[in-house]
Amino acid sequence: MSRVLVAVVGPTGTGKSALSLDLAERLRAAGRPAEIVNADAMQLYRGMDIGTAKLPLDERRGIPHHLLDVLEPREEASVATYQVEARTVIDGLLERGVTPILVGGSGLYVSSVLYDFRFPGTDAAVRARLEADLETRGPGMLHRRLREVDPVAADAIGPANGRRLVRALEVIELTGEPFGAGLGAEERPWRPSVTIGLRDDRAALVTRLDARVQGMWRDGLVAEVERLLPAGLGVTASRAIGYAQAAAQLAGEVDEEAAIEQAALLTRKYARRQVSWFGRFPDTVWLDATDPARVDRAWAASTSAPG
């Protein structure tokens, strides 16, 4: 039986975590141990649990999970660092005869592992100029500039993430190539792998996402953010969907209804970007999120791929 890296991807709210657990259990029952490697950038952070839908330890069914809770919220996540750490974990699992299941919705993080993507260096002068533009003219201008030269990256990053907009424009200026070049069908795979994608009807997904945001507030997201604030939130953590809105609510800048509405809107936009990003992945086995046979189909895909 082949032993490959399995990736479970798709927009938020489609049940990636549940499918990965079901698949890991099915593999384990067949004598093929499997462990899960997190590819959600926000789940790297300790204490950021409710807003990231991080599975509690007692709901992980005894299946080891890697790269959860490895950063403090005040620290900055780096996809280049994540790539090294995730690949080290995956190589270690493969050497032990364990099937790695890479699970998450952070498109660039997933791509950095699956494909032979190398991160360009940096240039202090270029970075300083772009950061000055961000400070004086705002992320919207940088987003418009990025859309002119790399619309795919602009859609994936969105208009609000100034730090990633600066990095994308820096890479384009240094390399002369699109920031997302090679992250799609043209890129060589890093290791033999199979990608399983989850998708759902747009209307059904929106309904589920709105309910999920409501549930975050009901389950105590505001209290979670209140506990995190004294130690400080870095740029990445402070901009996480839900966390930024809960922090604004605590500061008295918005009321609860407005905070929830803003978080729901941003979640829907994020899901659309995820659909666009993962839709470019070649040879993905796409499954309907509500298909009763999705575990069987995922099992078939993960055990038939050449290793």
C-alpha positions in Angstrom: 0.0 0.0 0.0 1.4 3.4 -1.0 2.4 5.9 1.7 1.9 9.5 0.6 1.2 12.9 2.1 -2.5 13.5 2.2 -3.9 17.1 2.3 -7.5 18.0 3.3 -8.3 21.5 2.0 -11.3 23.7 1.3 -13.1 26.8 2.6 -13.8 27.3 6.3 -16.9 25.6 7.6 -16.8 22.6 5.3 -15.8 20.0 7.9 -12.1 19.5 7.2 -11.2 18.6 10.8 -14.0 16.0 11.0 -13.1 14.4 7.7 -9.4 14.3 8.7 -10.2 12.5 11.9 -12.5 10.0 10.2 -9.9 9.3 7.6 -7.1 8.9 10.2 -9.3 6.4 12.1 -10.0 4.5 8.9 -6.3 4.3 8.0 -5.4 3.3 11.6 -8.0 0.5 11.6 -6.4 -0.8 8.4 -3.0 -1.0 10.1 -1.8 2.3 8.5 -1.2 4.8 11.3 -1.9 8.4 10.5 -1.3 11.7 12.2 -2.6 15.2 11.5 -0.4 18.3 10.7 -2.1 21.7 11.1 -2.1 24.1 8.2 -4.3 26.8 9.7 -2.2 29.8 10.4 -4.4 31.0 13.3 -4.4 27.6 15.0 -0.6 28.0 15.5 -1.4 30.3 18.4 -1.9 29.2 22.0 -5.1 30.4 23.6 -6.8 31.3 20.3 -9.2 28.4 20.4 -12.8 29.5 20.0 -12.4 31.8 17.1 -10.2 29.4 15.2 -12.5 26.3 15.7 -9.5 24.5 17.2 -10.4 21.0 18.3 -10.1 20.5 22.0 -7.7 17.7 23.1 -10.5 15.4 24.2 -12.1 15.7 20.7 -9.0 14.6 18.8 -9.9 10.9 19.2 -6.4 10.0 20.4 -4.9 11.0 17.0 -1.7 13.0 17.4 -1.8 16.6 16.1 1.2 18.6 15.1 1.9 22.4 14.9 -1.0 23.4 17.1 -0.3 25.9 19.9 3.3 26.6 18.9 3.3 30.4 19.0 2.2 33.0 21.5 -0.4 35.5 20.2 2.1 38.4 20.4 4.5 36.5 18.0 4.3 36.8 14.2 3.6 33.8 12.1 5.8 33.3 9.1 4.9 31.0 6.2 8.6 30.5 5.4 9.2 29.3 9.0 6.1 27.2 8.9 7.2 25.5 5.7 10.4 24.3 7.3 8.7 23.1 10.5 5.8 21.4 8.7 8.1 19.6 6.2 10.3 18.5 9.1 7.3 17.0 10.9 6.0 15.3 7.7 9.4 13.8 6.8 9.7 12.4 10.3 6.2 10.8 10.0 6.9 9.3 6.6 10.2 7.9 8.0 8.3 6.2 10.8 5.7 4.7 8.3 3.0 7.1 9.4 0.7 8.8 6.9 0.7 12.6 7.4 -2.6 14.3 6.9 -2.1 18.0 6.3 -5.3 19.9 7.3 -6.2 23.5 7.0 -7.6 26.4 5.1 -4.7 28.8 4.9 -3.9 28.6 1.2 -0.4 29.9 1.2 0.6 27.7 4.1 -0.8 24.6 2.4 0.8 25.5 -0.9 4.2 26.1 0.8 4.2 22.4 1.9 2.6 20.7 -1.1 4.7 22.4 -3.8 8.3 23.0 -4.4 7.9 26.6 -3.5 10.9 28.6 -2.5 10.6 31.9 -0.6 12.6 34.7 -2.1 14.8 36.8 0.2 14.1 40.3 1.3 15.5 43.8 0.5 15.6 46.3 3.4 15.3 49.3 1.1 12.4 47.9 -0.9 10.6 46.7 2.2 11.0 50.1 3.9 9.6 52.0 0.9 6.6 49.7 0.7 6.0 49.9 4.5 6.1 53.7 4.2 3.5 53.5 1.5 1.4 51.3 3.7 1.7 53.8 6.6 0.9 56.9 4.6 -1.5 55.7 1.9 -3.1 52.6 3.5 -3.5 48.9 2.5 -6.2 49.7 -0.1 -3.7 51.4 -2.4 -1.2 48.5 -2.1 -4.0 46.1 -2.8 -5.0 48.0 -6.0 -1.3 48.0 -7.0 -1.0 44.3 -6.4 -4.2 43.6 -8.4 -2.6 45.3 -11.4 0.4 43.0 -11.4 -0.9 39.8 -9.7 -4.7 39.6 -9.5 -4.6 36.0 -8.1 -2.4 37.0 -5.2 -4.6 40.1 -4.6 -7.7 38.0 -4.4 -6.0 35.5 -2.0 -4.6 38.2 0.3 -7.5 40.6 0.4 -7.4 44.4 0.8 -6.9 44.6 4.6 -3.7 42.5 5.3 -1.1 45.2 4.9 1.8 43.0 6.0 1.2 40.4 3.3 0.5 43.0 0.7 3.9 44.6 1.4 5.6 41.1 1.2 3.8 40.2 -2.1 4.8 43.5 -3.8 8.4 43.1 -2.4 8.7 39.7 -3.9 7.3 40.8 -7.3 9.8 43.7 -7.4 12.7 41.5 -6.5 11.9 38.6 -8.7 10.0 40.1 -11.6 7.5 37.3 -11.2 4.0 37.2 -9.7 3.9 36.5 -6.0 1.8 33.4 -6.6 3.8 32.1 -9.5 4.2 28.4 -9.4 1.6 27.9 -6.7 -0.8 26.4 -9.1 -0.7 23.6 -11.7 2.7 24.6 -13.0 4.5 23.9 -9.7 6.3 20.6 -9.1 5.1 18.7 -6.0 7.4 18.5 -3.0 6.5 14.9 -2.1 4.1 12.4 -3.6 0.7 13.5 -2.3 -3.0 13.4 -2.8 -5.2 16.5 -2.2 -8.8 16.0 -1.0 -10.9 19.1 -1.3 -14.2 19.8 0.4 -16.8 22.0 -1.2 -20.4 23.0 -0.5 -23.3 24.8 -2.1 -22.7 28.6 -1.7 -26.0 29.3 0.0 -25.6 26.4 2.4 -22.1 27.4 3.2 -23.1 31.0 3.9 -25.8 29.8 6.3 -23.3 27.5 8.1 -20.7 30.3 8.3 -23.1 32.8 9.8 -24.2 30.3 12.4 -20.6 29.5 13.2 -19.8 33.2 13.9 -22.9 33.5 16.1 -21.7 30.4 17.9 -18.2 31.9 18.5 -19.7 34.7 20.5 -22.1 32.4 22.3 -19.2 30.1 23.3 -17.2 32.9 24.8 -15.0 34.5 22.2 -15.1 37.9 23.8 -14.0 36.5 27.1 -11.2 34.6 25.3 -10.0 37.8 23.7 -10.2 39.6 27.0 -7.8 37.0 28.6 -5.4 37.4 25.7 -5.2 41.2 25.5 -3.0 41.8 28.6 -0.1 39.8 27.2 -0.5 41.5 23.8 -1.6 40.5 20.4 0.8 40.7 17.5 -0.1 42.1 14.1 -1.2 38.7 12.7 -3.2 37.6 15.8 -4.9 41.0 16.2 -6.2 40.9 12.7 -7.7 37.4 12.9 -11.3 37.3 11.9 -13.4 37.4 15.0 -10.6 38.4 17.3 -10.3 41.9 15.8 -14.0 42.4 16.1 -14.2 41.1 19.6 -11.3 43.4 20.6 -13.2 46.3 19.1 -16.3 45.4 21.1 -14.3 45.3 24.3 -12.8 48.7 23.5 -16.3 50.1 23.1 -15.8 50.8 19.4 -18.7 48.6 18.2 -21.6 46.9 20.0 -22.0 43.1 19.9 -24.4 43.0 17.0 -22.1 45.1 14.8 -19.0 43.0 15.8 -20.8 39.8 14.9 -22.0 41.2 11.6 -18.5 42.4 10.7 -17.0 39.1 11.6 -19.6 37.2 9.5 -19.0 39.4 6.5 -15.3 38.9 6.7 -15.7 35.2 7.1 -17.8 34.9 4.0 -15.2 36.9 2.0 -12.4 34.7 3.3 -14.3 31.6 2.3 -14.6 33.0 -1.3 -10.9 33.6 -1.4 -10.2 30.0 -0.2 -12.5 28.6 -2.9 -10.5 30.6 -5.5 -7.1 29.5 -4.0 -7.8 25.8 -3.7 -9.6 25.7 -7.0 -6.2 26.1 -8.7 -4.8 22.9 -7.1 -4.2 20.3 -9.8 -5.6 16.8 -9.5 -7.7 17.5 -6.4 -10.3 15.0 -5.5 -13.3 17.1 -4.7 -15.9 15.9 -2.3 -19.2 17.4 -1.3 -19.2 18.4 2.4 -22.5 16.7 3.0 -21.9 13.5 0.9 -22.5 10.5 3.2 -19.8 8.6 1.3 -17.1 11.3 1.7 -15.0 9.3 4.1 -15.1 6.3 1.8 -14.1 8.5 -1.1 -11.3 10.1 0.8 -10.1 6.6 1.9 -10.1 5.4 -1.7 -8.1 8.5 -2.9 -5.6 8.3 -0.1 -4.9 4.6 -0.6 -4.8 4.5 -4.3 -2.3 7.3 -4.9 1.1 6.2 -6.1 3.8 6.6 -3.5 
